[in-house]
């Protein structure tokens, strides 16, 4: 009985081992194909090292490059920026239930692509920046229950359409949420103004000192003119005072003169 149980356990372990090896082999083969197409990938370190991200952004692949991706049941992030994929080509990935992040920047896809993308219910981030999508695409984006971030910069999507979508999906973040350039620039300008203030004050002081130096001779000349003017006004007073002094002295000398006259008469 014990022998049978041990054999069963050993067989089970063997089957699991073979399954893991087969899974790893399958992942390796897919990874090889992705690399051949010019793509890059990342694998998880756990278990059979499943593929978790694929980036075809520098490969320039077309729709055929998407073949076989649905076999990667562990794929979480797919980047197709600047590729030649079409709306119809995205039908090849609508079975990627594990996908959380999809980047389609600067591709030629249109609103029709969302018919396939809306099937990716696990998406949390979707970038449609630089594509041909319009407001109509956002009606289909509403069908993505877990979407947290949406990028539509460089598209024909209007602010009103984004506003309506955000009302329908509270908490959704978009690149339309960034404040206008003016609002971003104003604080920076104020900060720069604060930094420049001491420099301006220093410059003002230097200008004042320079002007003061230039004005100094003028002030001195004005002082001299004022002194001369005051001296002219004081001249008559000085003359009058001199006359008074002379008269006063003359009065004091008068008795002496009389005495001298008297003395002469007696002689």
C-alpha positions, 0 to 999 in steps of 0.5 A: 500500500505504502509502495503504491502511494509512493509510486503515485507521488513520484509519478505525480512529481514526474508529471508536474516536472514534465509539465513545467519543462514543457511550459518552459520550453514553450516560453523559450520558443515564443521568446525566440520568435519575439527576438527574431522579429526584433522585439524585446521581452522580460521574464519573471524569475519565478517558476518556469520564468513566464514572459511578462512584458513584450516590446515591439516598439523598435521593431517596426512589425506589421500585423503578422508580428502579433501572431502567437502572442495569445499563447503567452497567458502571463503577458502583462505589458505589450508595447507596439509604439511606432509599429505598422499594425492596423485595426484588424491586426489587434484582433490577434491580441484580444484574447490576452486576458492577462494584459494590464498595459497596452501602448499603441503610441504613434500607430495608424490605428483608428476608432475601429481598433477599440472594438478589439481593445475593449475585450481586454478587460484586465487593462489598467493603462492604455496609451492611444497617443499620436493615433488616429482615434477620435471621440468615438473611441472613448465610448468603447473605452468605457467598456474597460472596467479596470482602466486607471490611466488613458493617454490621448495626446496628439489625437482628435479626442476633444476635452469634452469627450474626456470630461464625459468619460471621466464622469462615467469612470470616476478616478480615471487619470488622463494626460488631459488632466495636466494644467495649461502651460500658463498655469505651470509656468506662472509659479516658475516665473514667480520663483524666478522673479524672487531670485531676481529681486535681490539682483534688481535691488543691487542694480537699483542701488548701483544706479542710485550711487552712480546718479548721486556721484553725477549730482554731487558737483551740481549740489556743490555748485548750488551750495556755492550759489546759495552762499553767494546769494546769501552773501549779497543779501548780507552785504548791506547789513554788514555795511549798515553795521559798519556805519553804526560802529563808526558812528558809535566810535565817533560819539565816543571820540567826541568828548575827547575832541572837546577836551582837546579843544578846551586844552588848546584854548587854555594854552 
